[in-house]
Amino acid sequence: MDKLAEKVKEVDGIGVLCGIAPFVSREVLDKLAEKVKEVDDIGVLGGIAPFVSKEVLDKLMNKLKEVDGME
């Protein structure tokens, strides 16, 4: 799964990652999460939280704050 997932160029939404999160390495999932354009739902973000690094989770939270206008 890692080799296939590494070929992804762009990730439209964080929800896409929820389905594959348990099946790829943290390193690959972190790279994919970095390619997410926008985070618009904290519930979906919670779905991948256990599978990504704290640093990437912080970045995704910041993207969510931008969308929601939270600061």
N, C-alpha and C positions, 0 to 999 in steps of 0.2 A: 504493500500500500504506500509506503514512503516514497518509493521511486515514482509511482504514478502521481502522487500528490505533489511531488516536487516540480512537475511539469506545468502546474497551474500558473498562469500568468497574472490573473486578476480574480478577486473574489467579490462578487456583487453584494453579499450581505453576510452577516455573522451567522445567521441561521443555517447557511450551507455547511458550515464547519461542524455543527452539532452532530450530524449524522456520521461523520468520519472520525471525530475526535477520539473515540476509544480505540481506534484501529491504526493510528499513526503515532509516530514518536512525538514527544514534546517539542523537539527541535524543529521538526517539519511543521507541526501545527503552529508553532510560534511564527515561522516564516510565512505561512498562509495567513495568519491573523494580521500580520503586518501589511498584507495586501488588501485588506478589507477597506472599501471606500468609505463606508458609513455604518455607524452603529445607531440603531433607532429604537432598540427595545432592551431594557435591562434584564428582562426575563430570559431572553435568548442569550444574552451575555452570561448569565448565570449558568447556562447549560454547558458552556465550554470552560468556565472558570477553573474547574478542577484539573483541566488538561493542559493549560498554558502556564507559562512562567508568570511570576508576579509583575515583572517589568512590562510584559506584553499586556497583561490584564490592566495595568495602570494606564497604558497608552489607549487601550480600547475604552476605558472609562472616560478618559479625556475627550475622545471623539463623541461619546454619548453626551457628555456635558455640553459640547459645542452645538449638537443638534437640539438638545432640550433647552439651551440657554441657561443652564445651571452654572454657577460659579461659586 
